[in-house]
Amino acid sequence: LSKDDIQYVLDVIYDYYESEGLIDEDTAEEANIDEEKMFEFIAKAARKDGVNLADDMIAQILEGEFQYGVSIGVYTPEE
């Protein structure tokens, strides 16, 4: 994976959050994220944009982003 691949996926994650109304500066409510739906959103965007990312690459980036979020308290892992 290149830095550009990672940055692309992170940008599309933000686009997904926006499209789902999960980014709202007026609220700080906890939200549930449909991981499968987000994955499909990213995979579809990559195909549309001509970005060659295999499913396992996207999954690796998503897992890394999630683990980072857990480490800084943004996400709470389900128990």
C-alpha positions, 0 to 999 in steps of 0.5 A: 500500500502506498501513502496515496492509497491510504490517504485516498481511503481515508478521504473516502471514509470522510465522504461516507461519514458525510453522506450518512450524516455522521459528521455534524458539528452541532452534535457529539452523539455516538453513532453506529457505523455499518462497516459493510456498507462503508466498505462497499461505499469505498470499494465502489468509489475506488472503482469509479475513480480508477483506484486499483485497490483489492478488497483486502487492502481496503479492509487493512486500511479500515482496520488500521483507521479503526484501531487508531480511532480506538487508541485515541478514544474516538471509537469504542469497540463492541464487546 
